Amino acid sequence: MLYHQLRKHHWNAEGPQYRELHHFWGEAAEDAEYAADELAEHVQALGGVPISGPAMLEQHSTVPFEGEDVNGVRTSMRNDLEAYGDLIESVSSHIELAESLGDHATGEILRERLVALEEYAHEADSFLAHDSLTLW
């Protein structure tokens, strides 16, 4: 769900910081897609079946579907920051769960994802600090 939200924001970026926003959302979406692929392959390697259908993705996602509307830049970035915050909490608790079950490989993958999520959250927060971040 995060990937789709970020990609939508990437496609609809406008305004005085277009270049920076377009780049941020494009890179963040690519990273979210990479993370989903990495985790799905890890689930499969552990003998599970990764979810892939839109309904199941929405049902199991920590990030709620933002909807089809195009929001202003500030609203989009706030939604992204909230999504990153929710994911940071979820991934943190799953690291503890995986390691309590003796699955340190999953814990390590999630730790790497956590670092990336925190970096993107920090960057989103930095964008929100700019007065020039205007509505579309």
Residue pairs with C-beta under 8 A, 6 or more apart in sequence:
1 57
1 58
1 61
1 62
1 63
1 64
1 65
1 83
2 32
2 61
2 63
2 83
2 84
2 87
3 29
3 32
3 33
3 36
5 63
5 66
5 79
5 80
5 83
6 25
6 28
6 29
6 32
6 80
7 25
7 29
8 66
8 70
9 21
9 25
9 76
9 77
9 80
10 22
10 25
10 26
10 29
12 70
12 76
12 136
13 21
13 22
13 25
13 73
14 73
14 136
15 21
15 73
15 133
15 134
15 135
15 136
16 132
16 134
17 73
17 127
17 130
17 132
17 133
20 127
21 73
21 127
24 123
24 124
24 127
28 80
28 120
31 116
31 120
35 113
35 116
38 109
38 113
39 50
39 109
39 113
40 50
40 52
41 50
42 105
42 106
42 109
43 49
43 50
44 50
46 103
46 106
51 57
51 60
58 65
62 83
62 86
62 87
62 90
63 83
63 86
63 87
66 79
70 136
71 79
71 136
72 134
72 135
72 136
73 133
73 134
73 135
73 136
74 128
74 133
74 134
74 135
77 124
77 127
77 128
77 133
78 128
80 120
80 124
81 121
81 124
81 125
81 128
84 117
84 118
84 120
84 121
84 124
85 121
87 117
88 114
88 117
88 118
88 121
91 110
91 113
91 114
91 117
92 114
94 106
94 110
95 107
95 110
95 111
95 114
98 104
98 106
98 107
98 110
99 107
127 133
